[in-house]
């Protein structure tokens, strides 16, 4: 069973605006770099070039870690990303359930993205403790608690995923 990871309006707006700003900054740095190219000053060239690379790197790295789809078999849940798929063994699952936005309210992001390409990375709050998010749509979230970790991810058909895992566990 496979379900795609569509985006909600918040993720779409944050991603579009942030990437637009990063792209404008990268273009401005490239223009400045070209202006400094024929001068004898070395530092402005390095600053412009490294700033341009940083902006473009942020856009590319975010896109690579974006969840694209969730595949479920009897043995595992696979969150397919551009790079580094996430595998959750069904034998390790202690609890799987739908998640509401109130479950993730008052969370602190300890490492990751708070809306750019999704809510991705490490978070924590008093209810869930430490958890890892792979969410592109906050209306379709699923929480999976394993022996060692807590994962929250989203996909287009969360009820079907939860039912499938509960039936085949």
Secondary structure, DSSP 8 states (H G I E B T S, - for coil): -EEE----HHHHHHHHHHHHHHHHHHHHHHHHHHHHTTSS--HHHHHHHHHHHHHHHHHHHHHHT-EEEEEE-SSEEEEEESSS-EEEEGGGEEEEEEE-TTTSTT-EEEEEEEETTEEEEEEEETTTEEEEEEES-TTSEEEEEESS-EEEEE-TTHHHHHHHHHHH-
